[in-house]
């Protein structure tokens, strides 16, 4: 689920989504080489110290998304579905009608989505091991280029996790999938995630842009739609992506809004246009 405006994200639910990952990741150990963190949690891990003062607010999500290789198996030693059940995650359906897994925490169902690649299909579901995963082009590249990052946090039981080794989707595949997602659903949060990652990637903007260009070069299946998105939605300050990125941070523009808000809105829109221009310029001819 994606809210339209940053302030709609309840900090406690954002924290619970992170805790869900810290809960589920250790039980994924038998499948470690075949899983990778994707989705809204990626900027949380790729962009360095999220407590640092920055012009954009810290990244948020209320979902925990895991990419998984089709045919992943623990050699019959374990069942992924049983492992999920042991951790309190039950099979359910998302508001969009997709199969997902969730754990009840207080009055909130914490969602966990599994995503996989199943060419030539670009949507629908596929069975991996013994769980149902939604099909998403680009997951195989996320798996192939994943970075191991040691993270710390609190799981859903309140236990502290230190130096937990997590495989995280790298900037190139992440940007390709986010651009493709924005082309499909025009969600303000997707535009924000693209801008945030380009501005705050821990290896620098140039490295993030180069990583995206490499995905285009090697034929990441998410990139056809990603490049089309850049050409259609990042053209100028009034294009869809810049307007929605600013709207996510500040809310929708209203007549007569304060000058400082208007100035900040225009800055975010221009930054988003510049980000799109950098990505387009880097695309191999």
N, C-alpha and C positions, 0 to 999 in steps of 0.2 A: 504494500500500500504506500502511496506517495501523497503527501499533503501539498497544497498549492503554495503555502507560505511557510517560511522558516519558523515563525513563532508558534505555529500549530503543532510543532514537534515537542511533546512533553519530555523534558530532560530525563525523567525517571524511566520512561519507556525506551528512550535512546540507550540508557545505561543497561536496561534489561536485554536489549538486542545484542549488545556487546557481551553481556554475561552468558547469553545463550551460546555464543560461539565458544567461550571459554569452557562451557559445560560439555558441548558436543565434540569439540576437537580431540580431546584425549581418547574418546571411544572410537574415533576414526583411524586410530593408529594402524590397524591391519590393512587399511586402504590408503595409507599416507601418500604413496607415490601417484595415486590416482585421484586425488582431491585437491582443490584449491579454493581459497576464499575469493568470491567475486561480489559484484553488486555494491551497495552503498557503504559497506564497511571498508572497502579498499582504500579510499583517501585517508581514513583513520590510521592506516598502517604505512602508507607510502609517503606521507607528507610530513614526517618528522614530528617534532614536539607540538601537539595540537593545543597545548596550553599557552603557547607563545602568542604574543600580541600580533594580530594580523588584520589587514583591512577587511577581510571576509570572516564571517562567523565560522566556528568549527564545523566540520562535516557531521551530518546527522543521518540516521536511518532507524527504522523500527523493525527491519527484517534482517535475518541472517541468511545469506545466500552462499551455497557451496556448489562449485562446479565439480563434476565427476566424470571420469572416463567411461564411455560405453563399454560394457563387458568387464568392468572392475570386479575383482573377486579376491577374497581372502583365501582362496584355495580350498574352500569347503570347511575351513576351520571355524568360521563365524558367519553370522547372518547380520547384515546391516540393519534390517528391519527389527530384529530382536534387540540389537544394541540400542537402537532408538527408543524402543519400548522400555528397556531397562532404565534409560535416562529420563523417562516420563514423557516422551514425545509420541503423540498419536497421529494417525493419518486423518487429514481433514481436507477441506476445499477452500481455496482462496476466493475473494469476492469476484475475481475474474473467471472462476470456474475451473481453476487448475488444481491438481493434487499437490498438497504440501503437508508438512508435518508441524505440529505445534505442541507446546507445553503450557499448561495452565499455571500462571504465577499470579496469585491474588485474583483480581477480577480481569486479568489480561491474558489472552492467549498469545504466547510468544511464537511467531512464525519462523519456520526453517524451510527454505526452498532448496531443492536440488535441481541443478541444470546440467544438461548434457548436449553433445553434438551428435546428430544422426542424419548425415547427408544421404540423399538430397533434400530431406525434409528440413524446413526452416521454422516449423511451429508444431504444436501438438505435444505428445508425451512419448517417452520410451522407458522400458523397464531396464534398470541397471542393478546387477546383483539381484536383490529382491525388493527394491523400492522403485517408486515411480518418479521420474525426473522430467521436467519440462525441457523441450528442445530449444537450444539457443545457439546459433552460429557464432563461432569465435571461441567457444569453450576449449577446444583442443589446443589452440594457441595459448590460451591462458594457462593450461596445464603444462605445455611444453616449455614455457618461459618463466614459470612461477619462481618467485623469490622466497627463500625461507627467512622469516623474521621472528626473533624471539620477543614475545610480548608478555605483559603482565596485566592482571585484572582480577576481578572477582566473579566466580561462577554463580549459577542460579541458587546454589545452596549456601552462598555466603563464604565459600572457601577461597582463599587467595591463591592465584596461580602466578608463579614467578618463572621467567625464562621459558615460557611455553613456545615450542617451535611450531610456527604456523606457516603454511605455504600460501602466499598471497599473489593474486593476479598482478602482473607488472603493468606499467603505465601504457605501453603500446596497445596490448589487447584490451585493456580497460577502456581507453579512449575510443577504440574502434567499436566496442559493444555499446558504450554510452551514446555515441553519435548515432548509431543505428537505432537505439532505443528512442532517442529524441525525434528522429525522423518518423518513427512509428506513432508515438503517443504525445509528443509536444509537451512533456511534463516539465514544469519549471525547475524541479529539483535536478533533472538530468542535465540541463544547461548549467546549473550551478556547479554540479559535480565536475563537469568538464573544465569549467573555468578554474575552480579551486585546485584541481589536480595540476593543471598547467602552471598556475602561479606558484604553487607551494610544494611541488614534487621534490623529494629530498635530494635528488641528484641534479636538480635545476630544470628550468623550462626548456633549454636547448636539448637536454637529454630526453625529456618527455616527448618533444616534437620529433626527434630522431627515431625514437622507439615506435611512434605511430607510423612514420614513413616506412620503417622496416616491415611493419605489418602489411602495408599496402604492397610493398615489393614482393613479399613471400606469398601473397595471395590469401591472406586471412579472409574467410568467407563473409565476415562482418563488414569488410572494408568497402565493398561496392555501395552499400547503402550509406556507410559512414561518409564517403567522399561526396555522394549526392547530397547528403545533409549539409555538409560544409558549403557546397555551392549554392544551396537553396536558402539556408536559414541563418547564415552568418555574414550576409553581404554588407549591411550597414547598421547603424544604431537602431533603426526601426524594424529590423528583421526580427523574426520570431525568437531566435535563441537569445540575443542581447536583451530584448524586452522581457523575456521570461526569466532570465537569470537575475535581472534587477528586481523583478516582481517577487521572486522567491525570497530575496533578502529583505526587501523594504515594503512588500505589499503592492497591490496594484496602484498605479498612478492615479491621482485625483486632481481635479482642477484646483488651483490655488494652494497646492501643498507648499510647506516651508521651503525657503531657498536652499537650505543646507541639505534637505532630503532630495530635492530636485538635482542639486549638484552631484550628490552621491550616486543617484540613480544614473545620471549621464555618464559618470565615471565607470560604473560597472558595465553599462552598455558598451562603452568604447573599449574597455578591457576585453570584453567578449568578442567584439569585432576583431580586435588585434590578435586574439588567440586563434580565431578561425583563419585569419590571414596567414599566420605563422604555419599552421597545419597545412593549408592549401599550398603554400610556397614550397613546403618540404616534400610534397607528393612526387614520387619519381615520374619522370616524363614517359 
